């Protein structure tokens, strides 16, 4: 697909910011909807990008955003909801996807690229997050029809400048003296660089053979959560112990944090960490992308 008009839902977020910059360099005319354009003003320097004040959960506004677009990319996702019953996840990860497919089909959009999550599973996911992500994928497969060509990406935890993963642990390590208690320290992850995720999405746009495919995206390192946090600590040259918590204590911590404003950690987060976030088949290799290790990128932005 040659560059044209594209709409990026979630374009002002962490991954979206990096993706929009890459799309602009490639010659795409980008539309990014946002409820608060002031919070997305960091995208202003991109000359081919237009910010549109819109509520993407409104079907009419979503239809208008899709009209005239050659492709749509959906990056929208939440890690926590305000309540505890999964309704917030359902609204964002399933209902929005269904509305988006309807809008794309009515507007005759050719391509839909959807960033989901590794371990997304509508039936067996241990958390509301993973089950709702799986249901969203199922909606795409079942309801897109023959004319809307879709591609799904399932990344492990994504790191890079502006992330809310390594940077969150960096803030905690700086703020907490002596020792950082860590839930699920043995959870295995394959952190993937945001630049590799962006490259995968761009490849999906350029290569029609990716239509109807799902790509797991992982970095080259399989690490425990404790190993990752220790690398962040060592990069910051902080004298902190990282102490793994037993599951009983971690569940208690998550329950308490469920009621803390902003939910820095939640029961749903804890449940997501009970399954290893590592690829069975790394889609980056399938796409011809050589993934960057954490150690090669971390020194470039974490100081």
Secondary structure, 3 states (H helix, E strand, C coil): CCCCEEEEECCCCHHHHHHHHHHHHCCCEEEEEECCHHHHHHHCCCCCEEEEECCCCCHHHHHHHHCCCCEEEECCCCCCCCCCCCHHHHHHHHHHHHHHHHHHHHHCCCEEEEECCCCCCCCCCCCHHHHHHHHHHHHHHHHCCCCCEEEEEEECCEECCCCCCHHHHHHHHHHCCCEEEECCCCCEECCEEHHHHHHHHHHHHHCHHHCCCEEEECCCCCEEHHHHHHHHHHHHCCCCEEEECCHHHHHHHHHHHCCCCCCCCCHHHHHHCCCCECCCCEHHHHCCCCCCCHHHHHHHHCC
